[in-house]
Amino acid sequence: MLSFVLDPPLTAALREQIVDLWVDATNAGGAVGFVGPVTADEVRPVAEDTFAGVTDGPDRLLIATDRGRLVALLFIVDNRFALKAHWRVLKRVMVVPGSQGRGYGAGLMRRAAEVGREMGLAGLQVTLRDGHGLDAFYAKLGYRAVGRFPGALRVADGDDRDEVVMWLDLA
């Protein structure tokens, strides 16, 4: 059974579960800030910086569990700019590899939209690495492509990918 927790206590155990998921998602081909293969030692410093945005504010963490097991997560990141205080960016959207089709990702994104509305936000942005088919996934959830940076992400020599910006209007 899928359940969600907003801003769970970032215990040492949860931090390690998140790092493990981050490594697994990356090594399965996920576009969550790294290009695989990666190790926990490579991911951990970035994860700790991300955790600091949650523990010290103003960012939020949304996790999804299935029968107590962490299966998906995302960070709701503040823009840290007064003129953009009415919307947030969803970052590091991750789902346990091999679980696609079980509704974990869609459920997580729907819950994030609910959280955004509860926060009184006008919209949510998610940015993706082109070439993974994620734009179709997000479009089914109501997001629309609003921008593209051609070749902005160099995943390897000779392999530049577009960065696609998608937006969900919460009004």
Summary of the structure (lengths in Angstrom):
residues: 171
radius of gyration: 15.4
end to end distance: 29.7
largest distance: 43.3
contacts: 483
relative contact order: 0.14
helix: 33%
strand: 36%
